[in-house]
Amino acid sequence: VTMADVEAESSTQPEAMEEEDPLFSNLDLFLFTLIAGLIIYWFMSRKKAEPIPEFKKLDQPAPSTQETSFIEKMKKTGRNIVVFYGSQTGTGEEFANRLSKDAQRYGMKGMAADPEEYDMCELSRLAEIDNSLAIFCMATYGEGDPTDNAQDFYDWLQESDGELNGVNYTVFALGNKTYEHYNAMGVYVDKRLEELGAKRVFDLGMGDDDGNLEEDFVTWREQFWPAMCEHFGVEASGEDSSIRQYELKEHNDINMNKVYTGELGRLKSFETQKPPFDAKNPFLAPVIVNRKLNKAGDRHLMHLEVDITGSKIRYESGDHVAVYPTNDTAIVNKLGQILGVDLDTVISLNNLDEESNKKHPFPCPTTYRTALTHYLDIIHPPRTNVLYELAQYATDPKDQENMRKMASSAPEGKALYQRFVLEDNRNILAILEDLPSLRPPIDHLCELMPRLQARYYSIASSSKVHPNSIHICAVLVEYTTKTGRLTKGVATTWLKNKLVADNSHKSTVPMYIRKSQFRLPFKASNPVIMVGPGTGIAPFMGFIQERGWLKEQGKEVGETVLYCGCRHKNEDYLYQEELEEAEKTGVITKLNVAFSRDQEQKVYVQHLLRTNKEDLWRQIHTDNAHIYICGDARNMARDVQTAFYEIAEELGGMTRIQATDYIKKLMTKGRYSQDVWS
């Protein structure tokens, strides 16, 4: 019922009644007015009770309450350094926090800032603040892309013709050398800011996660600060003592309904789920299938299916599913024992800087147990700043000295950190066990630990065939370290234990979808060449399902060629039945499987590509085929790319430079796509 309908009804009724009986008494008029009023009220209240459902972005601060001008905030709080971060897995944010904290030691005042939360076109106003500096810690994600939180900033940089004269800046880039577009985002930001007139006051830092990202950062940082002191004419205060960012508050008589139990945004969001679902508001998807894929061997490869019925979640073949795992309870309990604390104490860690957008390091109030289980990364070897800050609590002077040494850029210290922490793969528990004199307060430990991050998996299904479920293919990570400790992958161990329950208590996985550029060709008639050994086959299970569905719809579907691989045909041939059936029905035109260890000479997918070079060259050069690579970035993706160079050289009559250029052009046109990890 619209308001116009209500008005029409209320205005036509009196006229009709007047014609029938023009001699109204006062009582009649009064009663009539009362009834008409009640009818209007009823319609209006009924209308209000049925609002059009409107999806609000959950957990986003109201626009009025959050300052979107970082310039005004810096002026108000007397800061001269702003450290922006583009971060997908939390490392860029962590580095930004460390740099903003460093500023205090040099008589300056810094703030870490998420570019998504501020109006970045205000960058030109930074020159209004004396001795000001913008630092950018920029990670590269996927195929040279910006991280989700830096996407708008990246778009602004590309479109902007603003003047940044008088703006001082420096960039530290976070990337991985095994990827094609190494540190593309950091390099672009560094170059683009200079083009817009800003002044680079310190050289671009290049962090390589394939080598030692922490060492790259520490080395850059130790050269950066002295250069800044010289540039701004300030002296280091020599205050190398630990500076706390948060203060502890214990809650003794709190209502437990106000305490976070693992939610990422809104309190009780796991109990009352409301769409839309995203990184701050994941959907708890029940596990409906969890089966082991390999028939034999010492590894555990698994296929999981989670139910998204009623969630309004949409996905496309090639997208990623992000899941939030939890830490092993045995490790959490051991940490509690070794530090002698009651893990069920309810606490809040409150930011000492009241102006900060980040009020707590993780959702508070909560218990130590919840923080260590859901919110903190206690499995990765700790970074040097954690060792440095905790060193003060070691009662043995030798332990204290070694911990501080590991955090320095001295060659001896770097070598010690590399050996003791990285090569021996010691997590925080192992460090506490091996340094008995080190017993820090648990709240300081919780302040320093990085956040536990979502894990991304290539979706192994097509929404055309499975609109209400998402399939995951993963391999259990498990190995023994040099110190004899068994280390288990956080997410894969957690997934393996997500058993399908027959009773009402279902195993659930907190998840959301991350869109990707890994897409089937728009024209179904284009051939597709898919290369995915091991669990790299995941997205291609979705592609194959979708090509089969298109065929059923009567569409003309081009050649669908798959190159996959495993160690032994009788042990770990993933999805053997499904793939052989798809080949039999003609959905897969040609199935090429490399069993690397079934013969003396190892055979990998790149060898099979060379064997079929004539077919491949025809599909690529003549038939407009789209090529897709999924799996290991370090070796496989590189070797496969080299195989394509060689085929273009040999059959296209090109030099290596021309062949490289030819494949790079395919990438630019979106005909050579990669979904790789290292």
Beta strands, then each sheet from edge to edge (+ up, - down):
strand 1: 81-86
strand 2: 110-113
strand 3: 133-141
strand 4: 145-146
strand 5: 168-175
strand 6: 199-200
strand 7: 205-208
strand 8: 246-251
strand 9: 283-292
strand 10: 301-307
strand 11: 320-323
strand 12: 346-351
strand 13: 366-367
strand 14: 455-458
strand 15: 469-475
strand 16: 478-480
strand 17: 486-488
strand 18: 508-514
strand 19: 528-531
strand 20: 560-566
strand 21: 590-595
strand 22: 626-632
strand 23: 672-677
sheet 1: 2+ 1+ 3+ 4-
sheet 2: 2+ 1+ 3+ 5+ 6+
sheet 3: 2+ 1+ 3+ 5+ 7+
sheet 4: 8+ 12- 13+
sheet 5: 14+ 11- 18+ 9- 10+ 15-
sheet 6: 16+ 17-
sheet 7: 21+ 20+ 19+ 22+ 23+
end
